[in-house]
C-alpha cells in the first residue's frame, strides 16, 4: 500500500492541488486500514 501511494504521488506531483487532495485521501485510507 505504501509503495502504491508513493507511485501515485510521484505521478501526480506536477499537480500541486491534486497532491494535497490525494494526501488527504491516503491519510483517510491509512486510518481506516490501520
Secondary structure, 3 states (H helix, E strand, C coil): CHHHHHHHHHHHCCCHHHHHHHHHHHHHHHHHHC
